[in-house]
Amino acid sequence: MFMPGFLIPAYLERLMPVDVNPFVWAEQNLLASPGALVMSGGQLYRVPTLVPAKKEDGSCIHYQQRGCAIWENSPFGCAFFGCGAQDEDKMSNKGIMAVYRAHGDPASLYHRVWSYLWAAGKQQDAPEVSRERMAAR
């Protein structure tokens, strides 16, 4: 069972079909997460992220017995999981920075979709809470 990985702005546009209302699509396919904990200047803060919606058991809606049903278009946080600790850390930092920049731009689709979902109550727990819950099963 796998917890959904976060999307970067480019992946949001890649996953979303061209001819749909992004907010309607997002309500059915995504959740707004409080996001990853990051440290800068000795202070911890969160970078809000979008993640795929989850099943009742907490796993990603795209995870099936044989793996990810959308692997060729999988979210950034999933696509680069397990690439090796050093590479994974570098890629994760780049991904979080892309999200940070998009979330800081009120005109960006990423920011608008995240804000819409958060206000609508379509929220994912913080990553550490989700990991704890899944480990307890």
N, C-alpha and C positions, 0 to 999 in steps of 0.2 A: 504494500500500500504506500502510495507516495503523496506527499503534500504538494500542492501546486506551486510552481516557481513563479517569480515575478516577470512581468512584461516590461520591456523598454518601449519607448514611443514608436520606434520603427516596427516592432513586432505587433503592436496594437493595430496598426494600419495593415499589416501583412495578414493577420488573422481575420480581420473584419471584411466580409464581402462588400464589394464596391457599391452595390445598389441598395443598401439598407440604411435605416435611420440608426446612427451610431448609439444613441441612448437606449433605444428598444433592444438592439442587439446586445449591448452591454448588460442590460438587466437580466438577460437570459444566460449570458455566458461568462460574466466577470463578477468579481467582488472588489471592493475598495479595502485595502489593508492599511493598518497604521504604518506598516512598512518596516524596513530594515533598521536596526540600530547601528549607527555609525559614530565614530569619534572624530572630532576635529578640534584642535586647540585644547585638548584635555577635557572636552565636554561631550557627553553622549546626547544624541538627538536622533529622531526618526526621519526617514525619507519615505513619505507615503507612496505606496505602490499599488498597481493593479495586478490581480492574480486571477487565474481561471476559477470559475465557480467550483463548488465542491459537492460531493455526494454526502449522504447522511453519515457515512462512516468517516468523513473528513478528508477522504482522498479526492484527487482531481477528477472533474467530470470526464476528462479525456482518458483517464487511466483504465485499461481493461486488463483482463487476465494475461494477455500476451504482450502487454506494454502500452505505450502511448499511441492513441488512435490518430493523433495529429503530429507525429514526430517530425515530419518534414517541415512543419510550420510551428514547432513547439516554442513556448515562451523562452526567453533568454535564460531565466533562472533554471530551466530544465535542460535546455540544449547544451549548456556548458557545464552541467553538474558532472563531476567525476572526471574532469579533464586533467587532473593532477593538481595537487594543492597549490603550488606556486602559480601555475597558469590560471587556475580557477580563481584565486584571490585577485589577480590582475584584471581578469575579465569581469569579475563581480564588481570591482571598484569602478571600472569603466561603465558598466551597466547602471550602477547606482547613480553615478554622476550624470548620465544621460537622463535618468528619471528626475533627479534633483533639478536639472536645468528646465526640463519640461514642466515639472510641477510648479516651478517658480514663475512660469509664464501663463498668466490667466487666460490668454487667447489660445493656448495649445489644446489640442483635442485630448491629450492625456490628462491634463489638469481638469478640463471641463467634465470628462467622463468620470474621473475619480471623485470630484466634488458632487456630481449628480448622484452617483451610487452611494456615497457616504451619507448624503442627506436623505436618500430613500431607504436607509437602513440595510442596504446590501453590503454588509461589512464582513470581512474576514478577521479572525482573531490575530493578534500580533504573532509573528512567526514562532517565537519561543513558546507561546501558549499552545499553538497548534502542534508543535513537535512534542511537547510534554504530553498532551492528550493522546496523540497517536502512539507514543511509546508505552503508555499505560494500557493499551488494548492488547 
